[in-house]
């Protein structure tokens, strides 16, 4: 039996697209703290529009991601048990962190 909640999947895809657009707007619009900043930021209207998008987007998208994660965590914990749950979370977090530390930063 398929127990997927499709609107949650669609919401996660939408939030992921917002994260990508958020970082693109940071690169090309605001000159904030990011890995790459576009040198030509003389177009003030574009900067204002992208800065407005970033402010509105930043006010909810990560909180909504954390809410979804917290909502589904107890069910996952109960299904897997403490050992498998902690091991799975550890692997999902440690591998990207190690990759970032040794290759990206």
Secondary structure, 3 states (H helix, E strand, C coil): CCCCCHHHHHHHHHHHHHHHHHHHHHHHHHCCCCCCCCCCCCCHHHHHHHHHHHHHHHCCHHHHHHHHHHHHHHHHHHHHCHHHHHHHHHHHHHHHHHHHHHHHC
